[in-house]
Amino acid sequence: MSAEQTTAVVQRYLDALAGDRPAEPIVRALLDRSVRRLHLLCANLLFREYRRLTLPPLNLQPDELLSAVVERLLKAMRSAGPRTVRQFFALVNQHMRWELNDLARRLDERPAVVELNEGLVPAPPTSDSALTPNGRRMLEAIDRLPEEEREVFGLVRVQGMTHAEAAEVLGVSAKTVQRRLNRSLLLLAKALDHLRPT
């Protein structure tokens, strides 16, 4: 299904949600119709930004992440029903990040496994999970971006959409997407300048 078709289908379901019909069957149908796009977004984010979670001991796969995100969305859309495709994908992005951050945090908090032998070496003080202290600083810097720049950064760099797809979702031109993405990268470079290698 093309970006335009996905956008039209999602908007149709969102319009139906605003009516008098029971919400749950509409939300389930919406998630069912957009499952390919959601699976692609989960895979992109997992393998690009949280690859450590795909390795032991978690061995997280996109299908498992998608299942957890759909469960979150079923609950979230009862109270915070998005009205536009843009709001829907922002909600999806938010819940994917929350789920992955929760998993990464739990991995950080697990006690390190140390092999018992004569030359016992203490476990390293830092975790190699996806959520390092620098990773947390980066996420905080992304969260502090102005709304338009944060939205474009999330769609293009986190969810892996093309400029044309993001433009379709946001209802702006591809050039506007490029401009906002460039601005987001400049702001992030400035905010995270202290992380540059010397």
C-alpha positions as CSV (number, residue, x, y, z in Angstrom):
1,M,0.0,0.0,0.0
2,S,1.5,3.4,-1.0
3,A,2.0,6.3,1.4
4,E,-1.0,8.1,-0.2
5,Q,-3.3,5.0,0.2
6,T,-2.2,4.4,3.8
7,T,-2.8,8.1,4.6
8,A,-6.3,8.0,3.1
9,V,-7.3,4.7,4.8
10,V,-6.0,5.9,8.2
11,Q,-7.9,9.2,7.9
12,R,-11.1,7.3,7.0
13,Y,-10.9,5.3,10.2
14,L,-10.0,8.4,12.3
15,D,-13.0,10.1,10.9
16,A,-15.2,7.1,11.8
17,L,-13.7,7.3,15.4
18,A,-15.1,10.8,15.7
19,G,-18.7,9.5,15.1
20,D,-21.1,7.7,17.5
21,R,-20.0,4.1,16.7
22,P,-18.2,2.0,19.3
23,A,-14.5,2.9,19.2
24,E,-12.9,-0.5,19.8
25,P,-13.8,-2.2,16.5
26,I,-12.8,0.9,14.6
27,V,-9.4,1.1,16.3
28,R,-8.8,-2.6,15.7
29,A,-9.7,-2.3,12.0
30,L,-7.4,0.8,11.8
31,L,-4.5,-1.1,13.3
32,D,-5.2,-4.1,11.2
33,R,-5.2,-2.1,7.9
34,S,-2.0,-0.2,8.9
35,V,-0.2,-3.2,10.3
36,R,2.4,-3.4,7.4
37,R,3.3,0.3,7.9
38,L,3.5,-0.2,11.7
39,H,5.7,-3.3,11.3
40,L,8.0,-1.4,9.0
41,L,8.3,1.5,11.5
42,C,9.0,-0.9,14.3
43,A,11.7,-2.7,12.4
44,N,13.3,0.5,11.3
45,L,13.4,2.0,14.8
46,L,14.5,-1.3,16.4
47,F,17.4,-2.1,14.1
48,R,18.6,1.5,13.5
49,E,18.4,2.9,17.1
50,Y,18.0,0.0,19.5
51,R,20.0,-2.8,17.8
52,R,21.3,-4.0,21.2
53,L,17.8,-5.1,22.2
54,T,17.8,-7.6,19.2
55,L,20.8,-9.4,20.8
56,P,20.8,-11.8,23.8
57,P,19.4,-11.8,26.4
58,L,16.3,-10.0,25.0
59,N,16.5,-11.1,21.3
60,L,13.7,-8.7,20.5
61,Q,12.1,-9.0,17.1
62,P,9.9,-6.5,15.2
63,D,6.9,-8.7,15.5
64,E,7.2,-8.7,19.3
65,L,7.7,-5.0,19.4
66,L,4.7,-4.5,17.1
67,S,2.5,-6.6,19.4
68,A,3.5,-4.5,22.4
69,V,3.0,-1.3,20.5
70,V,-0.5,-2.3,19.3
71,E,-1.5,-3.2,22.8
72,R,-0.4,0.2,24.0
73,L,-2.2,1.9,21.1
74,L,-5.5,0.1,21.8
75,K,-5.4,1.6,25.3
76,A,-4.1,5.0,24.3
77,M,-6.6,5.6,21.5
78,R,-9.5,5.1,24.0
79,S,-8.6,8.3,25.8
80,A,-6.4,10.3,23.3
81,G,-8.1,9.7,20.0
82,P,-6.0,11.3,17.2
83,R,-8.1,13.2,14.7
84,T,-5.5,13.4,11.8
85,V,-3.0,11.0,10.2
86,R,-0.3,13.3,11.5
87,Q,-1.5,12.9,15.1
88,F,-1.9,9.1,14.6
89,F,1.7,8.6,13.5
90,A,3.0,10.9,16.3
91,L,1.1,8.7,18.8
92,V,2.6,5.6,17.1
93,N,6.1,7.1,17.3
94,Q,5.7,8.0,21.0
95,H,4.5,4.6,22.0
96,M,7.3,2.8,20.0
97,R,9.9,4.9,21.8
98,W,8.3,4.4,25.2
99,E,8.2,0.6,24.7
100,L,11.8,0.5,23.6
101,N,13.0,2.8,26.3
102,D,11.2,0.7,28.9
103,L,12.9,-2.5,27.6
104,A,16.3,-0.8,27.5
105,R,15.9,0.6,31.0
106,R,15.0,-2.9,32.3
107,L,18.0,-4.3,30.6
108,D,20.2,-1.6,32.2
109,E,18.8,-2.5,35.6
110,R,19.5,-6.3,35.3
111,P,22.4,-7.5,37.4
112,A,25.5,-8.2,35.3
113,V,26.3,-11.9,34.8
114,V,29.9,-12.6,36.0
115,E,31.6,-15.9,35.3
116,L,33.0,-17.4,38.5
117,N,36.6,-18.4,38.1
118,E,40.0,-17.9,39.8
119,G,40.7,-14.6,38.0
120,L,37.4,-13.1,38.8
121,V,37.1,-9.7,37.1
122,P,34.4,-7.2,38.3
123,A,31.7,-6.4,35.9
124,P,32.2,-3.1,33.9
125,P,30.4,-0.1,35.5
126,T,28.5,0.8,32.3
127,S,25.9,-1.2,30.5
128,D,26.1,-1.9,26.8
129,S,22.3,-1.7,26.4
130,A,20.8,0.7,23.9
131,L,20.1,3.3,26.6
132,T,23.5,4.6,27.7
133,P,23.9,7.9,29.6
134,N,24.8,9.6,26.2
135,G,21.8,7.9,24.6
136,R,19.5,9.4,27.3
137,R,21.1,12.8,26.6
138,M,20.3,12.4,22.9
139,L,16.7,11.4,23.5
140,E,16.3,14.4,25.8
141,A,17.7,16.7,23.2
142,I,15.3,15.3,20.6
143,D,12.4,15.8,23.0
144,R,13.5,19.5,23.4
145,L,13.3,20.2,19.7
146,P,10.6,22.6,18.6
147,E,7.4,20.6,17.7
148,E,7.6,20.9,13.9
149,E,11.3,19.9,13.8
150,R,10.8,17.1,16.3
151,E,7.9,15.7,14.3
152,V,9.9,15.7,11.0
153,F,12.9,14.2,12.8
154,G,10.7,11.4,14.2
155,L,9.1,10.6,10.9
156,V,12.2,10.7,8.8
157,R,15.1,9.7,11.0
158,V,13.3,7.5,13.6
159,Q,10.4,5.9,11.6
160,G,12.4,5.8,8.3
161,M,9.9,7.6,6.1
162,T,11.0,9.2,2.9
163,H,10.6,13.0,2.6
164,A,7.7,12.5,0.3
165,E,5.9,10.1,2.8
166,A,6.5,12.5,5.7
167,A,5.2,15.4,3.6
168,E,2.1,13.5,2.8
169,V,1.5,12.7,6.5
170,L,2.2,16.3,7.6
171,G,0.3,18.0,4.7
172,V,3.3,20.1,3.7
173,S,5.8,20.0,0.8
174,A,8.8,17.8,0.6
175,K,11.0,21.0,0.6
176,T,9.4,22.0,3.9
177,V,10.2,18.6,5.3
178,Q,13.8,18.9,4.2
179,R,14.1,22.4,5.7
180,R,12.6,21.3,9.1
181,L,14.9,18.2,9.1
182,N,18.0,20.3,8.4
183,R,17.0,22.7,11.2
184,S,16.5,19.7,13.6
185,L,19.9,18.4,12.8
186,L,21.5,21.8,13.3
187,L,19.8,22.2,16.7
188,L,20.8,18.6,17.8
189,A,24.4,19.2,16.7
190,K,24.5,22.3,18.8
191,A,22.8,20.7,21.8
192,L,25.0,17.7,21.7
193,D,28.3,19.4,20.8
194,H,29.9,18.2,24.0
195,L,29.5,14.6,22.8
196,R,31.7,15.2,19.7
197,P,35.0,13.3,19.8
198,T,37.9,15.7,20.4
